[in-house]
Amino acid sequence: MKKAKIYVIGHKHPDTDSICSAIAYAYLRKKVTGVNYVPVRAGEINSETAFVLERFHTEVPMYMDDVRTQVRDVQISPYHSGHPDMSIREAWQHLQKEKISTLTIVDDNKKLLGLITKGDIAKTYMGVYDSRVLSQNRTPYKNIVDTLDGEILVGDPDGVVEKGKILIAAANPDLMEEYIEDGDMVMLGDRYESQLCAIEMNAGCLIISMNTQPNDTILKLAKEHNCTIIRTPYDTFIAARLINQSMAISHFMVENMKTFKREDFIEDVKDVMAKNRHRAFPVVDNQGKVLGMFTRHDLIDMDKKKVALVDHNESGQAVDGLFDCEIMEIVDHHKLGYVQSIKPVYFRCQPVGCTSTIVYQMYKENKVEIPPDMAGLMCSAILSDTLMYRSPTCTPLDKLAAEALAKIAGVEVEDYAMQMFEAGSDLKSKSDTDLFYQDFKKFSAGDTQFGVGQITSLDARALKTIRERLKNMLDKAKEEHGLDMIFFMLTNILDESSWVLCSDVEAFEVACKSFGSNVTKDGDSVFVDHMVSRKKQFIPKMVGTLQE
């Protein structure tokens, strides 16, 4: 039984709050419920967040860019395997005993070689084979012994049938000399003359029926002529009917079969299963080793991924595949968006400056002790989102929470905040694409879809340089995302102002109209004094203008 797991994930292009809230919330919920809450991320972390995680010795959460159900989310069926030299009869008996329809064929390292089904084996019973089929397939003698429930009296149990045909010695010895050839496998009874004749004609193997014991002379001659002797309790008719079942399954198995990996998405798996006749498909790792079998029945018992969203509640900002998973919880501090769920969910949204402020309150409400590393993460998130209390989104609750968490984490707020902002201001080494999507979100106002990116820094000169670099990204991003317009905020934390880059004339006019006399125009950009918050200052103005 798979252990329940809930992934805690923030928005795409995660900022410090998105990452730190996911980690702290996952820790809290695991303590409260005992369920395995796992923090993950939907994008690359920025330099500020990397500094925070390293400062508090916390691992970067696992990357997950799509939450559609995968093979790894399903309790796959165990597999039953056989080796390529296994006889058809042994394979059939194994399938019957385990009440399964498919057997995987693997090598000594469990690497998949092929598979065989009951249907494949049934076809071998109905087939008409050449009398040399055992030698053509180099059938192991041990397979023949096992299939005939016999014993080998003379010869190498580990040898194989290398040449000759199968024949039944029903004629008298004089006639036998006419059709026995070198290396043939002769099936006969207890007649001494026939046994002697077959050996003298250089038969490769004698199969003696009815558990008859050859005399010492026959055994001695067989050794001298390198003739294998196998004794079986069956009569000649039954032995002849069974012997083809001694052939190795490697000659009948399906080799170019479709396999799945744990990373494959279930919707792709369904398409493959609909087009193939097999009921079960091997699941393999990257080295081709079998992990289990994916059956049609596994689709019935399938559970979707379970996720908890933090720091967002809009599908446009969410990880891909959101509507193919089960949303369990949402903790956010933004306006209500358009995330839909099939079942009722726990939803907590408060008008504060940071999601971690809400998570801090939940720790207190549930009387869960806050470890120093979790305190450091949440404090960092609050300082980042509120720009060390400078943002108009900052509330008394945010400051109260940050100060309390700073004491637990053992940091001095002003000194630590400046270190964190300086780490985040190291923008020169990043590519234009990394800078542009470091903190980029999509929004809608009526029929208008627009995107807003933001970079905050203490370095005014660096922001000016970046401003020139990012201008060329606007048109490309607008086309790639199918948006009507794009804005990009370059925010100076120290003087609490922002340059806003606009993707086109229409976007420029909307920005100018939104901020009126507070705007300083410069080409296709506008400078807005006393504006640092995208959520509380920029977005409401944009939405208001676009909806007029």
Secondary structure as GFF3:
##gff-version 3
##sequence-region A 1 548
A	DSSP	beta_strand	5	9	.	.	.	ID=ss1
A	DSSP	alpha_helix	16	33	.	.	.	ID=ss2
A	DSSP	beta_strand	36	41	.	.	.	ID=ss3
A	DSSP	alpha_helix	47	55	.	.	.	ID=ss4
A	DSSP	beta_strand	62	63	.	.	.	ID=ss5
A	DSSP	three_ten_helix	71	73	.	.	.	ID=ss6
A	DSSP	beta_strand	81	82	.	.	.	ID=ss7
A	DSSP	alpha_helix	88	98	.	.	.	ID=ss8
A	DSSP	beta_strand	102	106	.	.	.	ID=ss9
A	DSSP	beta_strand	112	117	.	.	.	ID=ss10
A	DSSP	alpha_helix	118	126	.	.	.	ID=ss11
A	DSSP	alpha_helix	133	136	.	.	.	ID=ss12
A	DSSP	alpha_helix	141	147	.	.	.	ID=ss13
A	DSSP	beta_strand	151	154	.	.	.	ID=ss14
A	DSSP	beta_strand	166	168	.	.	.	ID=ss15
A	DSSP	alpha_helix	173	179	.	.	.	ID=ss16
A	DSSP	beta_strand	185	188	.	.	.	ID=ss17
A	DSSP	alpha_helix	192	200	.	.	.	ID=ss18
A	DSSP	beta_strand	205	208	.	.	.	ID=ss19
A	DSSP	alpha_helix	216	224	.	.	.	ID=ss20
A	DSSP	beta_strand	228	231	.	.	.	ID=ss21
A	DSSP	alpha_helix	236	242	.	.	.	ID=ss22
A	DSSP	three_ten_helix	243	246	.	.	.	ID=ss23
A	DSSP	three_ten_helix	249	251	.	.	.	ID=ss24
A	DSSP	alpha_helix	266	275	.	.	.	ID=ss25
A	DSSP	beta_strand	280	284	.	.	.	ID=ss26
A	DSSP	beta_strand	290	295	.	.	.	ID=ss27
A	DSSP	alpha_helix	296	300	.	.	.	ID=ss28
A	DSSP	beta_strand	306	310	.	.	.	ID=ss29
A	DSSP	three_ten_helix	315	317	.	.	.	ID=ss30
A	DSSP	three_ten_helix	322	324	.	.	.	ID=ss31
A	DSSP	beta_strand	326	332	.	.	.	ID=ss32
A	DSSP	beta_strand	346	349	.	.	.	ID=ss33
A	DSSP	alpha_helix	355	365	.	.	.	ID=ss34
A	DSSP	alpha_helix	372	385	.	.	.	ID=ss35
A	DSSP	alpha_helix	396	409	.	.	.	ID=ss36
A	DSSP	alpha_helix	413	424	.	.	.	ID=ss37
A	DSSP	alpha_helix	432	436	.	.	.	ID=ss38
A	DSSP	beta_strand	440	445	.	.	.	ID=ss39
A	DSSP	beta_strand	448	457	.	.	.	ID=ss40
A	DSSP	alpha_helix	460	470	.	.	.	ID=ss41
A	DSSP	alpha_helix	473	481	.	.	.	ID=ss42
A	DSSP	beta_strand	485	492	.	.	.	ID=ss43
A	DSSP	beta_strand	497	502	.	.	.	ID=ss44
A	DSSP	alpha_helix	505	515	.	.	.	ID=ss45
A	DSSP	three_ten_helix	516	518	.	.	.	ID=ss46
A	DSSP	beta_strand	519	522	.	.	.	ID=ss47
A	DSSP	beta_strand	525	529	.	.	.	ID=ss48
A	DSSP	pi_helix	534	538	.	.	.	ID=ss49
A	DSSP	alpha_helix	539	547	.	.	.	ID=ss50
###
